[in-house]
Amino acid sequence: MAVSTSASSTLPLLSLHRAAGNPNPAALSFPPPLRAPPLRSRAAAAAASAAAPPAETIPDMPEETEGTGIPMPSSIGDDGEQLLFGATAGKEIVTRSCSQLHSSLSDSSNVSQEKIVITNRYGEKIVGLLHEAGSNDIVVLCHGFRSSKESRTILCLSDALTSENISVFRFDFTGNGESEGTFQYGNYYKEVDDLRDVILHFKKHKRDTRGIAGHSKGGNVVILYSSIHRDVASIINMSGRFDLRRGIADRLGSDYMEKIDRYGFIDVGVKTGRSIYRVTKESLMDRLKIDMKSSCMSIDPKCRVLTIHGSDDDIVPSEDALEFDKYISNHELSIIEGADHRYSLHHLELATIVLKFINVSSVYLWKLLFSGTLMPFRVNVFCFQLAPKQKIRIKLRSYWVPLIEDSCKKIIEAAKTTNAKTMGPVPLPTKRRVYCVLNSPHVHKDSRFHFEIRTHQRLIDIMYPTAQTIDSLMQLQLPAGVDVEVKL
């Protein structure tokens, strides 16, 4: 299926990338860049101890690594990345060969890495790495929740951008990685301030920010930034969460409001009671009060926004990406089929979409195509067209997969007979409802049955519909077991 992009249209766009079956992970990942020798991460001063809630109220979390405290993340961040903390004292420049996706793309150019320390408006030091690749303007990369600038997703994008001679700055938000400060659960607008201070630092040195990209929580940060400041023309949101009320119960338990009101905080840790980080009532309210819908609608229509999401994201459902598409005026949406929250086996597809969005040289794409690097993927991933002025969005739900698949096929065939273009069907997360029923109310009261209802969902976009398209769709006879929702 073709991918659609729009450089000038302010209308939403949906694109779908399909990977071939079981591609070789080694062929999809970027070679890791040269890193400084790993040292222990520095933790900020631990918060004053307080009486912790009973042990049974503490949910399971992965163990933290050596050298971390409450403000620091565990060895596996909540965005699923393996965290690698490396630092050396002072300021240094390391020269390395530019990482390439394929040996046939080898280049003689070098990329220098310079450790930059920026003092934010709160007097805390933000630590980052500047990859000098030859361009005066830079792209700033923002990591996710309890992650760092060493996230594999961030490193992947750094290599892709620098290979196109685009300078990159990746940094740790305060309270994370090497930067100073105390880790906080919410802290969204504080991280927006960190990002603002980073951009102003480079602006002071006569360097413009070409674009900002954020992964997971970092995606929310770049969206919030663009709703307040209008000095960055390109925004990339990778797997950001639209509804910030969701996902809290999975991490803190369904009774998190009762616990936070009773104790004033929740310590998240392992069953042994060892705390990984603390959620205060203030930091929780900081997250709950954020209205992403309002922020999306406040973004300047001249600002281009790209949302990328994986269809198999088990942390932030892909439905959130559709909500961003609904409320941001100048927006493009790319759903990578089969990709998880970390894009583990889809780094190459992720980088290709990002490079195209920020208007890099098309020579790079042709090199990838003819070098054989993109053989695992469909060649028509490079077929671009303008976003349509009109579209029909159809959402289907059913309890039975064959029914919904057959209905999707009928809708697509009906649309194509009227020369309309279709995108999809895009598989949305399956909703599960589990019911527990007692076998007997007396002696067998501990014997129970569990019943489950699964609701399968698909999304189809019909581009350039005509009156004949609508008539053709209205005449379709779909099974009674399929619920259809149509939006114009």
C-alpha positions as CSV (number, residue, x, y, z in Angstrom):
1,M,0.0,0.0,0.0
2,A,1.3,3.4,-0.9
3,V,2.3,5.9,1.8
4,S,0.9,9.4,1.5
5,T,2.6,12.5,2.7
6,S,1.9,16.2,2.4
7,A,4.4,19.0,2.6
8,S,1.9,21.8,2.1
9,S,-1.6,20.6,2.9
10,T,-3.1,21.3,6.3
11,L,-5.5,18.4,6.1
12,P,-5.0,15.2,8.0
13,L,-3.4,12.2,6.4
14,L,-3.3,8.5,7.1
15,S,-0.6,6.2,5.9
16,L,0.1,2.5,6.5
17,H,3.4,0.6,6.2
18,R,3.4,-3.1,5.8
19,A,6.5,-5.1,6.6
20,A,7.0,-8.5,5.0
21,G,6.8,-11.5,7.2
22,N,9.5,-12.0,9.8
23,P,12.2,-9.7,8.5
24,N,15.7,-10.2,9.9
25,P,16.1,-7.9,13.0
26,A,19.7,-7.3,12.2
27,A,18.8,-5.8,8.8
28,L,16.3,-3.4,10.4
29,S,18.4,-2.0,13.2
30,F,20.9,0.8,13.0
31,P,24.4,0.1,14.1
32,P,25.0,1.4,17.6
33,P,27.0,4.6,17.8
34,L,30.3,4.9,19.6
35,R,29.5,5.7,23.2
36,A,31.6,6.9,26.1
37,P,32.6,4.2,28.7
38,P,29.5,3.4,30.8
39,L,29.7,4.7,34.4
40,R,27.2,4.7,37.2
41,S,24.4,7.1,36.7
42,R,24.2,10.0,39.2
43,A,21.1,10.2,41.3
44,A,19.7,13.3,42.8
45,A,19.2,13.6,46.5
46,A,16.5,11.2,47.7
47,A,13.3,12.7,48.9
48,A,12.6,12.9,52.7
49,S,11.4,9.5,53.8
50,A,7.8,9.0,54.8
51,A,5.6,6.2,56.0
52,A,5.0,3.9,53.1
53,P,1.6,2.3,52.3
54,P,1.2,-1.4,53.1
55,A,3.3,-3.8,51.0
56,E,0.3,-5.4,49.3
57,T,-0.6,-2.0,47.7
58,I,2.7,-1.7,45.9
59,P,2.5,-3.0,42.3
60,D,5.2,-5.2,40.7
61,M,7.9,-3.3,38.9
62,P,11.3,-4.3,37.5
63,E,14.3,-4.1,39.7
64,E,16.4,-1.0,39.5
65,T,20.0,-1.2,38.4
66,E,23.1,-0.6,40.5
67,G,23.7,3.1,41.1
68,T,20.1,4.2,40.9
69,G,17.9,5.8,43.5
70,I,14.3,6.9,43.7
71,P,14.7,9.7,41.2
72,M,16.4,7.4,38.7
73,P,14.9,4.9,36.3
74,S,15.3,1.1,36.4
75,S,17.4,-0.8,33.9
76,I,14.4,-1.2,31.7
77,G,12.5,2.1,31.3
78,D,8.7,2.2,31.1
79,D,9.0,3.0,27.4
80,G,10.6,-0.4,27.1
81,E,14.1,0.7,26.3
82,Q,17.3,-0.7,27.8
83,L,18.8,2.3,29.5
84,L,22.6,2.9,29.1
85,F,24.1,5.7,31.0
86,G,27.6,6.8,29.9
87,A,29.4,10.0,30.9
88,T,32.7,11.5,31.4
89,A,33.6,14.5,33.4
90,G,33.8,17.9,31.8
91,K,33.4,18.6,28.1
92,E,34.8,16.4,25.4
93,I,34.6,15.8,21.6
94,V,34.6,12.3,20.2
95,T,35.0,11.8,16.5
96,R,33.4,8.7,14.9
97,S,32.5,7.5,11.5
98,C,29.0,8.2,10.5
99,S,26.8,5.1,11.1
100,Q,25.3,3.7,8.0
101,L,22.3,1.4,7.4
102,H,24.2,-0.6,4.8
103,S,27.8,-1.2,3.8
104,S,27.1,0.1,0.3
105,L,26.2,3.5,1.9
106,S,29.5,4.0,3.5
107,D,30.7,7.6,3.6
108,S,33.9,9.2,4.3
109,S,32.3,12.0,6.4
110,N,32.8,12.2,10.1
111,V,30.3,13.2,12.8
112,S,31.7,14.7,16.0
113,Q,29.9,14.4,19.4
114,E,30.2,17.2,21.9
115,K,28.9,17.0,25.5
116,I,26.8,20.1,26.2
117,V,25.7,21.2,29.7
118,I,22.9,23.7,29.8
119,T,21.6,25.4,33.0
120,N,17.8,25.7,32.9
121,R,15.7,28.4,34.4
122,Y,15.5,26.5,37.7
123,G,19.3,26.4,38.1
124,E,19.5,22.7,37.2
125,K,22.0,21.3,34.7
126,I,20.7,19.6,31.6
127,V,23.2,17.2,30.0
128,G,23.1,16.4,26.3
129,L,25.1,15.3,23.3
130,L,25.4,17.4,20.2
131,H,26.1,15.4,17.0
132,E,27.8,17.8,14.6
133,A,27.0,16.6,11.1
134,G,27.6,19.8,9.0
135,S,24.2,21.6,9.2
136,N,23.8,24.8,11.2
137,D,20.2,24.0,12.1
138,I,19.6,21.1,14.4
139,V,16.9,18.5,15.3
140,V,16.3,18.0,19.0
141,L,15.3,14.5,20.2
142,C,13.3,14.0,23.4
143,H,13.2,10.6,25.3
144,G,10.2,9.0,27.1
145,F,9.1,8.3,30.6
146,R,11.9,7.0,32.9
147,S,14.2,6.7,29.9
148,S,17.2,8.7,28.7
149,K,19.0,10.1,25.7
150,E,20.6,6.6,25.3
151,S,17.2,5.0,24.4
152,R,17.6,2.8,21.3
153,T,14.8,4.7,19.5
154,I,16.6,8.0,20.1
155,L,20.0,6.5,19.0
156,C,18.4,5.1,15.9
157,L,17.1,8.5,14.8
158,S,20.4,10.2,15.7
159,D,22.2,7.9,13.3
160,A,19.6,8.3,10.5
161,L,19.7,12.1,10.7
162,T,23.4,12.5,11.0
163,S,23.9,10.2,8.0
164,E,22.0,12.9,6.0
165,N,24.3,15.6,7.4
166,I,21.7,16.9,9.8
167,S,23.0,17.9,13.2
168,V,21.2,16.4,16.2
169,F,21.0,17.2,19.9
170,R,19.7,14.6,22.3
171,F,19.5,15.3,26.0
172,D,18.2,14.0,29.3
173,F,15.3,15.8,30.9
174,T,16.0,17.0,34.5
175,G,15.6,14.1,36.9
176,N,16.6,11.6,34.3
177,G,19.9,10.2,33.1
178,E,22.8,12.5,33.7
179,S,20.9,15.7,34.2
180,E,20.3,17.2,37.6
181,G,17.0,17.3,39.4
182,T,14.6,14.9,41.1
183,F,12.5,12.5,39.0
184,Q,8.8,13.4,39.1
185,Y,5.9,11.3,37.8
186,G,4.1,14.1,35.9
187,N,6.4,17.0,35.2
188,Y,5.1,17.5,31.7
189,Y,5.3,21.3,31.7
190,K,8.6,21.2,33.5
191,E,10.0,19.1,30.7
192,V,8.5,21.6,28.2
193,D,10.5,24.3,30.1
194,D,13.6,22.1,29.7
195,L,13.0,21.8,26.0
196,R,12.5,25.6,25.7
197,D,15.8,26.3,27.5
198,V,17.6,23.9,25.2
199,I,16.2,25.6,22.1
200,L,17.0,29.1,23.5
201,H,20.5,28.0,24.2
202,F,21.2,27.1,20.6
203,K,19.3,30.2,19.4
204,K,21.7,32.3,21.5
205,H,24.5,30.6,19.5
206,K,22.9,31.5,16.2
207,R,21.6,28.0,15.5
208,D,18.0,27.4,14.6
209,T,16.0,24.3,15.5
210,R,14.8,22.6,12.4
211,G,12.5,20.2,14.2
212,I,11.8,18.5,17.5
213,A,10.9,14.8,17.9
214,G,9.7,13.0,21.0
215,H,9.1,9.4,21.8
216,S,6.4,8.2,24.2
217,K,6.1,10.9,26.9
218,G,8.5,13.0,24.9
219,G,5.9,13.0,22.2
220,N,3.5,14.7,24.6
221,V,6.2,17.2,25.5
222,V,6.8,18.3,21.9
223,I,3.0,18.6,21.3
224,L,2.6,20.8,24.4
225,Y,5.7,22.8,23.4
226,S,4.2,23.6,19.9
227,S,0.9,24.6,21.5
228,I,2.7,27.3,23.5
229,H,5.7,28.4,21.4
230,R,5.7,28.9,17.7
231,D,9.4,28.9,16.8
232,V,9.7,25.3,15.5
233,A,8.2,24.5,12.1
234,S,8.3,20.6,12.3
235,I,7.0,18.5,15.2
236,I,7.3,14.7,15.3
237,N,5.3,12.8,17.9
238,M,6.2,9.1,18.2
239,S,3.8,6.9,20.2
240,G,2.6,9.8,22.4
241,R,-0.5,9.3,24.6
242,F,-3.6,11.4,23.8
243,D,-5.7,10.6,26.9
244,L,-3.3,11.0,29.9
245,R,-5.9,9.6,32.3
246,R,-5.4,6.2,30.7
247,G,-2.4,4.0,31.7
248,I,-2.3,5.3,35.3
249,A,-4.3,2.4,36.8
250,D,-2.0,-0.2,35.0
251,R,1.0,1.3,36.8
252,L,-0.4,2.4,40.1
253,G,-3.5,0.1,40.6
254,S,-7.2,0.8,40.0
255,D,-7.5,2.4,43.5
256,Y,-4.7,4.9,43.0
257,M,-6.9,7.9,43.9
258,E,-7.9,6.4,47.2
259,K,-4.3,5.6,48.0
260,I,-3.0,9.0,47.0
261,D,-5.7,10.7,49.1
262,R,-4.9,8.5,52.1
263,Y,-1.1,8.5,52.1
264,G,-0.3,11.6,50.0
265,F,2.0,9.5,47.8
266,I,2.5,6.1,46.2
267,D,5.8,4.3,46.1
268,V,6.1,2.2,43.0
269,G,8.5,-0.7,43.4
270,V,8.8,-4.5,43.7
271,K,7.1,-6.9,46.0
272,T,9.9,-6.7,48.5
273,G,9.0,-3.1,49.1
274,R,12.0,-1.6,47.6
275,S,10.9,1.7,45.9
276,I,11.9,2.6,42.3
277,Y,10.2,6.0,42.3
278,R,7.5,7.9,44.2
279,V,4.3,9.4,42.9
280,T,3.2,12.4,44.8
281,K,-0.3,13.8,44.7
282,E,1.0,17.0,43.1
283,S,2.8,15.1,40.3
284,L,-0.3,13.0,39.7
285,M,-2.5,16.0,39.5
286,D,0.0,17.6,37.1
287,R,-0.7,14.8,34.7
288,L,-4.4,14.6,35.2
289,K,-5.0,18.3,34.6
290,I,-3.4,18.3,31.1
291,D,-5.9,18.6,28.2
292,M,-4.2,17.3,25.1
293,K,-7.3,18.0,23.0
294,S,-7.0,21.7,23.8
295,S,-3.3,21.7,23.2
296,C,-3.7,20.1,19.8
297,M,-6.2,22.7,18.7
298,S,-3.9,25.5,19.9
299,I,-1.0,24.5,17.5
300,D,-0.3,27.0,14.8
301,P,-1.8,25.7,11.5
302,K,1.5,26.6,9.8
303,C,3.3,24.1,12.0
304,R,3.7,20.7,10.4
305,V,3.0,17.8,12.8
306,L,3.7,14.1,12.2
307,T,2.4,11.4,14.4
308,I,3.9,7.9,14.1
309,H,2.5,4.9,15.9
310,G,2.8,1.1,15.9
311,S,-0.3,-0.9,15.4
312,D,0.9,-3.5,18.0
313,D,1.7,-0.9,20.7
314,D,0.8,-2.6,24.0
315,I,1.6,0.5,26.1
316,V,-0.1,3.3,24.3
317,P,-3.0,2.1,22.0
318,S,-2.9,3.2,18.4
319,E,-6.3,4.8,18.9
320,D,-4.5,7.7,20.6
321,A,-2.8,8.4,17.3
322,L,-6.2,8.8,15.6
323,E,-7.2,11.3,18.2
324,F,-4.2,13.5,17.4
325,D,-5.1,13.2,13.7
326,K,-8.6,14.4,14.5
327,Y,-7.7,17.6,16.4
328,I,-4.4,18.9,14.8
329,S,-5.1,20.9,11.6
330,N,-1.8,20.5,9.7
331,H,-1.2,16.8,10.6
332,E,0.1,13.7,9.0
333,L,-0.4,10.2,10.5
334,S,1.7,7.1,9.9
335,I,0.8,3.8,11.5
336,I,3.5,1.2,11.1
337,E,1.8,-2.2,11.0
338,G,3.3,-4.7,13.4
339,A,5.5,-2.2,15.3
340,D,5.5,-2.1,19.1
341,H,6.0,0.8,21.4
342,R,9.8,0.8,20.9
343,Y,9.7,0.0,17.1
344,S,12.0,-2.9,18.0
345,L,12.0,-4.5,14.5
346,H,10.9,-1.4,12.6
347,H,13.7,1.1,13.2
348,L,14.4,1.4,9.5
349,E,10.8,2.2,8.6
350,L,10.6,4.7,11.5
351,A,13.8,6.5,10.3
352,T,12.5,6.5,6.7
353,I,9.3,8.2,7.7
354,V,11.1,10.8,9.8
355,L,13.7,11.6,7.2
356,K,11.0,12.2,4.5
357,F,9.0,14.4,6.8
358,I,11.9,16.8,7.6
359,N,12.6,17.1,3.9
360,V,15.9,15.4,3.6
361,S,17.6,14.7,0.3
362,S,15.7,12.2,-1.8
363,V,19.1,10.8,-2.9
364,Y,19.3,9.0,0.5
365,L,16.0,7.2,-0.2
366,W,17.1,6.1,-3.6
367,K,20.4,4.8,-2.2
368,L,18.4,2.7,0.3
369,L,16.1,1.4,-2.4
370,F,18.7,0.3,-4.9
371,S,21.2,-0.9,-2.3
372,G,18.8,-3.7,-1.3
373,T,18.4,-2.4,2.3
374,L,14.7,-2.0,1.9
375,M,14.0,-5.4,0.3
376,P,12.1,-6.6,3.3
377,F,9.6,-3.9,2.8
378,R,7.1,-3.0,0.0
379,V,8.8,-0.8,-2.6
380,N,5.7,1.4,-2.8
381,V,6.6,2.8,0.6
382,F,8.1,5.6,-1.5
383,C,5.0,6.5,-3.5
384,F,3.9,9.9,-2.1
385,Q,0.9,12.0,-2.9
386,L,-1.0,15.0,-1.5
387,A,-3.4,14.5,1.3
388,P,-7.0,14.4,0.1
389,K,-9.4,17.3,0.6
390,Q,-12.2,14.9,1.6
391,K,-12.3,11.5,3.1
392,I,-14.7,9.0,4.7
393,R,-13.5,7.2,7.8
394,I,-15.2,3.9,8.6
395,K,-14.7,2.1,11.8
396,L,-15.9,-1.5,12.1
397,R,-16.4,-3.6,15.2
398,S,-17.2,-7.3,15.5
399,Y,-16.9,-10.3,17.9
400,W,-15.8,-12.6,15.0
401,V,-12.7,-12.0,12.9
402,P,-13.9,-13.6,9.6
403,L,-17.0,-11.4,9.7
404,I,-15.1,-8.1,10.1
405,E,-12.5,-9.1,7.5
406,D,-15.2,-10.0,5.0
407,S,-16.9,-6.7,5.6
408,C,-13.7,-4.8,5.1
409,K,-13.2,-6.5,1.8
410,K,-16.7,-5.6,0.6
411,I,-16.2,-1.9,1.6
412,I,-12.9,-1.6,-0.2
413,E,-14.2,-3.3,-3.4
414,A,-17.2,-1.0,-3.4
415,A,-15.0,2.1,-3.0
416,K,-12.6,1.0,-5.8
417,T,-15.4,0.5,-8.3
418,T,-16.1,4.2,-8.1
419,N,-12.4,5.1,-8.5
420,A,-12.0,6.2,-4.9
421,K,-8.8,5.4,-3.2
422,T,-8.7,3.4,0.1
423,M,-6.3,3.1,3.0
424,G,-6.6,0.2,5.4
425,P,-8.0,-1.8,6.9
426,V,-5.8,-0.7,9.9
427,P,-6.1,-3.2,12.8
428,L,-6.9,-1.4,16.0
429,P,-6.4,-2.9,19.5
430,T,-8.8,-5.7,20.4
431,K,-11.0,-4.8,23.4
432,R,-11.4,-7.6,26.0
433,R,-14.1,-7.9,28.6
434,V,-13.8,-10.7,31.2
435,Y,-16.7,-11.9,33.3
436,C,-16.3,-14.0,36.5
437,V,-19.3,-16.2,37.5
438,L,-19.6,-18.4,40.6
439,N,-20.1,-22.1,40.0
440,S,-22.1,-22.4,43.2
441,P,-23.0,-20.0,46.1
442,H,-22.5,-22.6,48.8
443,V,-19.9,-25.3,49.2
444,H,-18.4,-24.7,45.7
445,K,-18.2,-20.9,46.1
446,D,-14.5,-20.9,45.3
447,S,-15.1,-22.6,42.0
448,R,-15.6,-20.0,39.3
449,F,-16.0,-19.7,35.6
450,H,-14.4,-17.0,33.5
451,F,-16.0,-15.8,30.3
452,E,-14.4,-13.4,27.8
453,I,-15.8,-11.2,25.1
454,R,-13.4,-9.9,22.5
455,T,-14.3,-7.0,20.2
456,H,-12.1,-6.8,17.1
457,Q,-11.8,-3.4,15.4
458,R,-10.7,-2.2,11.9
459,L,-10.3,1.3,10.4
460,I,-10.7,2.2,6.7
461,D,-10.2,5.6,5.1
462,I,-11.8,6.3,1.7
463,M,-10.0,9.1,-0.1
464,Y,-11.6,11.3,-2.8
465,P,-15.2,10.0,-2.4
466,T,-17.8,10.9,-4.9
467,A,-21.6,10.7,-4.9
468,Q,-21.3,7.3,-6.6
469,T,-19.0,6.1,-3.8
470,I,-21.6,7.0,-1.1
471,D,-24.4,5.3,-3.1
472,S,-22.3,2.2,-3.5
473,L,-21.5,2.1,0.2
474,M,-25.2,2.5,1.1
475,Q,-26.2,-0.4,-1.0
476,L,-23.8,-2.8,0.7
477,Q,-25.3,-5.7,2.7
478,L,-23.1,-6.2,5.7
479,P,-23.6,-9.0,8.2
480,A,-25.7,-8.2,11.3
481,G,-22.7,-9.1,13.5
482,V,-20.7,-6.1,12.4
483,D,-21.1,-2.6,13.8
484,V,-20.2,0.2,11.4
485,E,-19.4,3.8,12.3
486,V,-19.0,6.3,9.5
487,K,-17.5,9.8,9.8
488,L,-17.2,12.4,7.0
